[in-house]
Amino acid sequence: MPLPQEILRRKRDGAELTEEEIGFLVAGITSGDLVDAQLGAFAMAVVCRGMSRAETVALTVAMRDSGQVLDWSGLPGPVVDKHSTGGVGDKVSLVLAPILAACGCFVPMLSGRGLGHTGGTLDKLESIRGYDTRPELGRLRRVVREVGCAIVGQTDDLAPADRRLYAIRDVTATVESIPLITASILSKKLAGGPHALVMDVKVGSGAFLPEVARARELATTLVEVAAGAGLRCSALLTDMDQCLGRTAGNALELGEALAMLRGDVVEPRLRTLTLALAGEALVLAGGAATAAEGERYASDALRSGAAAERFGRMVAALGGPGDIVERPKRHLRPAPVIRPVVPPHRGYVAAIDVRRLGLAIVAMGGGRRHPSDGVDHHVGLTEVRGVGERCGDGVPLAVVHARDEAGWQLGAAEVAAAFSLADVAVAPPPPVRERLPAA
């Protein structure tokens, strides 16, 4: 049996670890045989020395196999999933999952909560009273089979090695390692058992990796490592230099997603990105020959109301009200204080510090500073303007929804500081910047 410290020494000195050595380390992470100091040393060695593709694949697969791996082989269609690296106003999953279900796919979408300046899909869904984000496995299987989609949280027995390693990375300044990020994301997604995965990798001021080169490197690594682990995966590099859609904040984003499902007019970038991701997923799943064809199928699912019907059935099957799509105001109460933030002069939005908008929502109680924090689902922003759009003369930068006057004052000050105005309009970046096809 190898000594953990000898494996750590080899990695520290720049050696490429074998699949067996990585499997030994992951087994020790899962069992607790490796102590926290050894986990921190391993993570730091990876940050400093990097990992080859083969090492990253081995780490991903070993972490996947550290717990249960879901098996959907009995379903009469392709199983697909989507993952976003996170941003402000990103409510795409709420619309994409029922679209894909309406197009013949099965979507057991394992999602997370918000932490830092980015929102979480589970927090948005928990705005719905009664919705069960942690169903037992039998219920999850039944909902996926009968409805076609279920957006839920990761259970404790899926990729437990990642959960322990991530906790160590969070306190040892080793989060920003692309091999470790890749293994963390993909081990959990692989444990969910999909046949295909589409990645939404954000880039811009509100993204986890704001620099284009780093975001592209992560997207490339995700696609290649997924292929090495036997999963068809493609990635879109998408814009996060402005809020996605017009809303940010849990219940408010849910309301915007419901409006899109009902066929209401929504901010065009939100619709464009959602359909682009749907097109990619349908190609990967074999449901469309081209991304353009997949986008047409997805658009038809929205237009016909089939996607809205799937979402409503999903919510009801997981314990929520049966009329959430048709009567959202019955179930999503407004915040106590709702007022616009008006700029001091008119102009056009030249740039937005999107991360600052996200942190403003956290400060108002709509997000978490620590994983154990509670969330006020009703605070946030609506009518958020985008790059190139005119403000002033009655057009606000955004409308702040707060739980009290102090919260509104705080949010308003942060919103005002986050926007830069110019005398002439500038063109916004496209919602989809690059496409990285499956390897």
C-alpha positions as CSV (number, residue, x, y, z in Angstrom):
1,M,0.0,0.0,0.0
2,P,1.5,3.4,-1.0
3,L,2.2,6.1,1.6
4,P,0.0,9.2,1.0
5,Q,2.9,11.5,1.8
6,E,5.0,9.9,-1.0
7,I,2.3,10.5,-3.5
8,L,2.0,14.1,-2.3
9,R,5.7,14.5,-2.6
10,R,5.7,13.3,-6.2
11,K,2.9,15.7,-7.1
12,R,4.7,18.5,-5.2
13,D,7.8,17.9,-7.3
14,G,5.9,18.0,-10.6
15,A,5.4,14.3,-11.4
16,E,2.4,13.0,-13.2
17,L,0.4,10.8,-10.9
18,T,-1.0,7.4,-12.1
19,E,-4.6,6.5,-12.1
20,E,-4.0,4.1,-9.2
21,E,-2.3,6.8,-7.1
22,I,-5.2,9.3,-7.7
23,G,-7.7,6.5,-6.9
24,F,-5.8,5.8,-3.6
25,L,-5.9,9.5,-2.7
26,V,-9.7,9.8,-3.5
27,A,-10.4,6.7,-1.5
28,G,-8.6,8.3,1.5
29,I,-10.5,11.5,1.0
30,T,-13.8,9.6,1.1
31,S,-13.0,7.4,4.0
32,G,-11.3,10.0,6.1
33,D,-8.0,8.2,6.1
34,L,-6.4,11.3,4.6
35,V,-6.4,14.1,7.1
36,D,-7.3,17.7,6.3
37,A,-3.6,18.8,6.2
38,Q,-2.9,16.1,3.5
39,L,-5.9,17.3,1.5
40,G,-4.7,20.8,1.7
41,A,-1.2,19.8,0.6
42,F,-2.7,17.9,-2.4
43,A,-4.8,20.8,-3.5
44,M,-1.9,23.2,-3.2
45,A,0.4,20.9,-5.2
46,V,-2.2,20.8,-8.0
47,V,-2.5,24.6,-8.0
48,C,1.2,25.0,-8.2
49,R,2.1,22.1,-10.5
50,G,-1.2,21.6,-12.5
51,M,-2.6,18.4,-13.8
52,S,-2.4,16.6,-17.1
53,R,-5.6,15.7,-19.0
54,A,-5.1,12.1,-18.0
55,E,-4.7,13.0,-14.3
56,T,-7.8,15.3,-14.4
57,V,-9.9,12.5,-16.0
58,A,-8.7,10.0,-13.4
59,L,-9.5,12.5,-10.5
60,T,-12.9,13.2,-12.0
61,V,-13.8,9.5,-12.4
62,A,-12.5,8.5,-9.0
63,M,-14.6,11.3,-7.3
64,R,-17.6,10.2,-9.4
65,D,-17.2,6.7,-8.1
66,S,-16.7,7.8,-4.5
67,G,-20.5,7.5,-4.0
68,Q,-23.6,6.5,-5.8
69,V,-23.9,6.9,-9.6
70,L,-27.5,7.2,-10.8
71,D,-28.6,4.8,-13.6
72,W,-31.3,5.9,-16.0
73,S,-31.0,3.0,-18.4
74,G,-34.7,2.2,-18.2
75,L,-35.9,5.5,-19.6
76,P,-37.2,5.6,-23.2
77,G,-35.1,8.5,-24.3
78,P,-31.8,10.4,-23.9
79,V,-30.9,11.7,-20.5
80,V,-29.3,15.2,-20.7
81,D,-28.1,17.8,-18.2
82,K,-26.8,21.4,-18.2
83,H,-24.4,23.2,-15.9
84,S,-23.6,26.9,-15.6
85,T,-20.5,28.3,-13.9
86,G,-22.8,31.0,-12.4
87,G,-23.7,34.6,-12.9
88,V,-26.2,37.3,-11.9
89,G,-29.7,36.9,-13.2
90,D,-29.0,33.4,-14.6
91,K,-32.4,31.7,-14.5
92,V,-31.9,29.6,-17.7
93,S,-32.2,26.2,-16.0
94,L,-35.7,27.0,-15.0
95,V,-36.8,27.3,-18.6
96,L,-34.3,24.9,-20.3
97,A,-35.2,21.8,-18.3
98,P,-38.9,21.8,-19.3
99,I,-38.0,22.8,-22.9
100,L,-35.8,19.7,-23.2
101,A,-38.4,17.5,-21.6
102,A,-41.0,18.8,-24.1
103,C,-38.5,17.9,-26.9
104,G,-38.4,14.2,-25.8
105,C,-35.4,14.3,-23.4
106,F,-35.2,13.3,-19.7
107,V,-33.6,15.9,-17.5
108,P,-32.6,15.0,-13.9
109,M,-30.9,18.3,-13.3
110,L,-28.8,18.4,-10.1
111,S,-28.4,22.0,-9.2
112,G,-26.9,24.1,-6.4
113,R,-27.5,27.0,-4.1
114,G,-26.1,30.5,-4.4
115,L,-22.8,31.4,-2.7
116,G,-20.8,34.6,-3.2
117,H,-22.3,37.0,-5.8
118,T,-23.9,34.4,-8.0
119,G,-27.4,33.1,-7.5
120,G,-28.4,29.4,-7.1
121,T,-31.2,27.5,-9.0
122,L,-32.3,25.7,-5.8
123,D,-32.8,29.1,-4.0
124,K,-35.0,30.2,-6.9
125,L,-37.2,27.1,-6.7
126,E,-37.4,27.3,-2.9
127,S,-39.3,30.5,-3.5
128,I,-42.2,28.1,-4.3
129,R,-43.8,27.0,-1.0
130,G,-43.8,23.2,-0.7
131,Y,-41.3,22.5,-3.5
132,D,-39.0,19.6,-2.5
133,T,-35.5,20.2,-3.7
134,R,-34.2,17.0,-1.9
135,P,-36.6,14.2,-2.8
136,E,-35.8,10.7,-2.0
137,L,-34.5,8.7,-5.0
138,G,-37.7,6.8,-5.7
139,R,-39.7,10.1,-6.0
140,L,-37.0,11.6,-8.2
141,R,-37.1,8.6,-10.5
142,R,-40.9,8.8,-10.7
143,V,-41.0,12.5,-11.5
144,V,-38.3,12.2,-14.2
145,R,-40.0,9.3,-15.8
146,E,-43.5,10.8,-15.7
147,V,-42.8,14.5,-16.3
148,G,-39.5,14.4,-18.1
149,C,-37.6,16.8,-15.8
150,A,-36.8,17.4,-12.2
151,I,-34.6,20.2,-10.9
152,V,-33.3,19.1,-7.5
153,G,-30.3,19.3,-5.2
154,Q,-27.3,16.9,-5.0
155,T,-27.8,14.2,-2.4
156,D,-25.1,13.4,0.2
157,D,-24.2,10.1,-1.4
158,L,-23.3,11.6,-4.9
159,A,-19.6,12.4,-5.2
160,P,-18.9,12.7,-1.5
161,A,-15.2,13.0,-2.1
162,D,-15.8,16.3,-3.9
163,R,-17.8,17.7,-1.0
164,R,-14.9,17.1,1.4
165,L,-12.2,18.3,-1.0
166,Y,-14.1,21.4,-1.9
167,A,-14.5,22.4,1.8
168,I,-10.7,22.1,2.1
169,R,-10.1,24.2,-1.1
170,D,-12.4,26.9,0.2
171,V,-10.2,27.6,3.2
172,T,-6.8,26.9,1.6
173,A,-6.9,29.4,-1.3
174,T,-7.0,26.6,-3.8
175,V,-10.4,27.1,-5.4
176,E,-9.1,28.8,-8.6
177,S,-7.5,25.7,-10.1
178,I,-8.9,24.6,-13.4
179,P,-8.2,20.9,-13.0
180,L,-9.8,21.0,-9.5
181,I,-12.8,23.1,-10.8
182,T,-13.2,20.6,-13.7
183,A,-13.1,17.5,-11.5
184,S,-15.5,19.1,-9.0
185,I,-18.1,20.1,-11.6
186,L,-17.9,16.9,-13.7
187,S,-17.7,14.4,-10.9
188,K,-21.1,15.6,-9.6
189,K,-22.6,15.7,-13.1
190,L,-21.3,12.3,-14.0
191,A,-22.8,10.9,-10.8
192,G,-26.2,12.1,-11.9
193,G,-26.0,9.7,-14.8
194,P,-26.6,11.8,-18.0
195,H,-25.8,10.7,-21.5
196,A,-25.0,14.2,-22.6
197,L,-24.1,17.5,-20.9
198,V,-24.0,21.1,-22.2
199,M,-21.9,23.6,-20.3
200,D,-22.6,27.3,-20.0
201,V,-19.2,28.9,-19.1
202,K,-19.7,32.6,-18.1
203,V,-17.2,35.3,-18.9
204,G,-17.2,39.0,-17.9
205,S,-17.5,41.2,-14.8
206,G,-20.1,39.0,-13.2
207,A,-18.5,35.7,-13.9
208,F,-16.5,33.5,-11.6
209,L,-13.7,33.7,-14.2
210,P,-14.0,37.1,-15.7
211,E,-11.0,36.9,-18.1
212,V,-11.8,35.4,-21.6
213,A,-8.6,33.3,-21.7
214,R,-9.2,31.6,-18.3
215,A,-12.9,31.0,-19.1
216,R,-11.9,29.5,-22.5
217,E,-9.3,27.3,-20.8
218,L,-12.0,26.0,-18.3
219,A,-14.5,25.4,-21.1
220,T,-11.9,23.5,-23.2
221,T,-10.8,21.4,-20.2
222,L,-14.4,20.6,-19.3
223,V,-15.2,19.4,-22.8
224,E,-12.1,17.3,-23.1
225,V,-12.2,15.7,-19.6
226,A,-15.9,14.9,-20.1
227,A,-15.0,13.1,-23.3
228,G,-12.2,11.2,-21.4
229,A,-14.8,10.1,-18.8
230,G,-17.2,8.9,-21.5
231,L,-19.6,11.8,-21.5
232,R,-20.6,13.8,-24.6
233,C,-20.2,17.4,-23.7
234,S,-20.0,20.8,-25.5
235,A,-19.7,24.2,-24.1
236,L,-20.8,27.8,-24.8
237,L,-18.7,30.7,-23.7
238,T,-21.4,33.2,-22.7
239,D,-21.5,36.9,-21.7
240,M,-21.8,38.0,-18.1
241,D,-20.9,41.7,-18.6
242,Q,-24.5,42.5,-17.8
243,C,-27.4,40.9,-15.9
244,L,-29.0,38.0,-17.8
245,G,-32.6,39.1,-18.3
246,R,-34.2,42.0,-16.4
247,T,-34.3,40.4,-13.0
248,A,-31.8,39.3,-10.3
249,G,-33.0,37.8,-7.0
250,N,-34.7,34.4,-6.4
251,A,-38.4,34.9,-6.6
252,L,-38.0,37.7,-9.1
253,E,-36.0,35.5,-11.4
254,L,-38.5,32.7,-11.0
255,G,-41.2,35.2,-12.1
256,E,-39.2,36.1,-15.2
257,A,-38.7,32.5,-16.1
258,L,-42.4,31.8,-15.7
259,A,-43.1,34.8,-18.0
260,M,-40.9,33.3,-20.7
261,L,-42.6,29.9,-20.3
262,R,-46.0,31.5,-20.7
263,G,-44.9,33.1,-24.0
264,D,-44.6,36.7,-22.7
265,V,-42.1,39.0,-24.2
266,V,-38.8,38.8,-22.3
267,E,-35.4,40.4,-22.6
268,P,-34.0,39.0,-25.9
269,R,-30.6,37.9,-24.6
270,L,-32.2,35.6,-22.1
271,R,-34.3,33.9,-24.8
272,T,-31.3,33.8,-27.2
273,L,-29.1,32.0,-24.7
274,T,-31.7,29.6,-23.5
275,L,-32.5,28.5,-27.1
276,A,-28.8,28.2,-27.9
277,L,-28.2,25.9,-25.0
278,A,-31.3,23.9,-25.9
279,G,-30.0,23.5,-29.4
280,E,-26.6,22.3,-28.2
281,A,-28.2,19.8,-25.8
282,L,-30.5,18.4,-28.5
283,V,-27.6,17.8,-30.9
284,L,-25.7,16.0,-28.1
285,A,-28.7,13.9,-27.3
286,G,-29.4,13.0,-30.9
287,G,-32.6,14.9,-31.0
288,A,-31.5,17.4,-33.7
289,A,-29.0,17.2,-36.6
290,T,-27.8,20.8,-36.1
291,A,-27.9,23.4,-33.3
292,A,-30.2,25.6,-35.5
293,E,-32.6,22.7,-35.9
294,G,-32.5,22.1,-32.1
295,E,-33.3,25.8,-31.5
296,R,-36.3,25.6,-33.7
297,Y,-37.6,22.6,-31.8
298,A,-37.0,24.4,-28.5
299,S,-38.8,27.5,-29.8
300,D,-41.7,25.4,-30.8
301,A,-41.9,23.9,-27.3
302,L,-42.1,27.4,-25.8
303,R,-44.6,28.6,-28.4
304,S,-47.0,25.7,-28.0
305,G,-47.0,25.8,-24.2
306,A,-45.5,22.3,-23.9
307,A,-42.6,23.6,-21.9
308,A,-44.8,25.5,-19.6
309,E,-47.0,22.4,-19.0
310,R,-43.9,20.4,-18.1
311,F,-42.7,23.0,-15.6
312,G,-46.1,23.1,-14.0
313,R,-46.3,19.3,-13.7
314,M,-42.7,19.2,-12.3
315,V,-43.6,21.7,-9.5
316,A,-46.8,19.9,-8.6
317,A,-45.1,16.5,-8.6
318,L,-42.4,17.8,-6.2
319,G,-44.9,19.3,-3.7
320,G,-45.5,22.8,-5.0
321,P,-48.8,24.4,-6.2
322,G,-50.4,23.2,-9.4
323,D,-51.1,26.7,-10.8
324,I,-47.6,28.3,-10.4
325,V,-47.3,29.0,-14.1
326,E,-50.8,30.5,-14.5
327,R,-51.0,32.4,-11.2
328,P,-47.5,33.2,-10.0
329,K,-48.6,36.3,-8.0
330,R,-50.8,34.0,-5.8
331,H,-47.6,32.3,-4.6
332,L,-44.7,34.8,-5.0
333,R,-45.3,37.7,-2.6
334,P,-43.6,41.0,-3.2
335,A,-41.0,42.6,-1.1
336,P,-42.2,45.4,1.3
337,V,-40.2,48.2,-0.3
338,I,-40.1,48.5,-4.1
339,R,-38.7,51.7,-5.7
340,P,-36.6,52.6,-8.8
341,V,-33.0,53.9,-8.8
342,V,-32.9,56.8,-11.2
343,P,-29.6,58.1,-12.5
344,P,-28.6,61.7,-11.8
345,H,-28.6,62.4,-15.6
346,R,-29.7,60.7,-18.7
347,G,-27.3,58.7,-20.8
348,Y,-26.6,55.2,-22.2
349,V,-25.2,52.4,-20.2
350,A,-21.6,52.0,-21.1
351,A,-20.5,49.4,-18.6
352,I,-21.8,47.5,-15.6
353,D,-20.0,46.1,-12.6
354,V,-22.2,42.9,-12.5
355,R,-20.4,41.4,-9.6
356,R,-21.3,44.5,-7.6
357,L,-25.0,44.0,-8.5
358,G,-24.8,40.4,-7.2
359,L,-23.1,41.4,-4.0
360,A,-25.8,44.1,-3.5
361,I,-28.5,41.4,-3.5
362,V,-26.4,39.4,-1.0
363,A,-26.1,42.4,1.3
364,M,-29.9,42.9,1.1
365,G,-30.4,39.4,2.4
366,G,-31.0,37.7,-1.0
367,G,-27.9,35.6,-0.9
368,R,-25.4,33.9,1.4
369,R,-22.1,35.1,2.9
370,H,-21.8,31.6,4.4
371,P,-23.4,28.3,3.4
372,S,-25.5,28.1,6.6
373,D,-27.1,31.6,6.0
374,G,-30.8,31.9,5.3
375,V,-32.1,33.7,2.2
376,D,-34.8,36.3,1.7
377,H,-36.3,35.0,-1.5
378,H,-38.2,38.2,-2.3
379,V,-35.5,40.8,-2.4
380,G,-33.6,41.7,-5.6
381,L,-33.7,43.8,-8.7
382,T,-36.1,44.2,-11.7
383,E,-36.1,46.3,-14.8
384,V,-32.3,46.1,-14.9
385,R,-30.9,47.9,-17.8
386,G,-28.3,46.5,-20.2
387,V,-25.3,47.8,-22.0
388,G,-26.2,50.3,-24.7
389,E,-29.6,51.0,-23.3
390,R,-30.9,54.5,-22.4
391,C,-31.5,55.6,-18.8
392,G,-32.8,58.8,-17.2
393,D,-35.9,60.8,-18.0
394,G,-38.0,58.3,-16.1
395,V,-36.1,55.2,-17.1
396,P,-34.4,53.7,-14.0
397,L,-31.1,51.8,-13.8
398,A,-33.1,49.2,-12.0
399,V,-35.9,48.8,-9.5
400,V,-34.8,47.7,-6.0
401,H,-37.0,45.2,-4.0
402,A,-36.0,45.3,-0.4
403,R,-37.4,44.1,3.0
404,D,-37.0,47.5,4.6
405,E,-36.0,51.1,4.0
406,A,-32.4,50.5,5.1
407,G,-32.1,47.6,2.7
408,W,-33.4,49.7,-0.1
409,Q,-30.9,52.5,0.6
410,L,-28.1,50.0,0.6
411,G,-29.2,48.3,-2.6
412,A,-29.9,51.7,-4.4
413,A,-26.4,53.0,-3.5
414,E,-24.8,49.8,-4.9
415,V,-26.9,49.8,-8.1
416,A,-26.0,53.5,-8.7
417,A,-22.3,52.8,-8.3
418,A,-22.4,49.7,-10.5
419,F,-23.5,51.5,-13.7
420,S,-21.3,53.8,-15.9
421,L,-23.2,56.0,-18.3
422,A,-22.0,57.6,-21.6
423,D,-23.4,60.2,-24.0
424,V,-23.6,57.8,-26.9
425,A,-24.8,54.2,-27.1
426,V,-22.3,51.3,-27.3
427,A,-23.0,47.9,-28.7
428,P,-23.5,45.2,-26.1
429,P,-21.4,42.0,-26.4
430,P,-23.3,39.0,-27.9
431,P,-24.9,36.7,-25.4
432,V,-23.0,33.7,-26.9
433,R,-19.3,34.5,-27.5
434,E,-17.9,31.2,-28.5
435,R,-18.9,27.6,-29.0
436,L,-16.7,24.7,-28.1
437,P,-18.0,21.5,-29.8
438,A,-17.9,18.1,-28.2
439,A,-14.4,16.5,-28.3
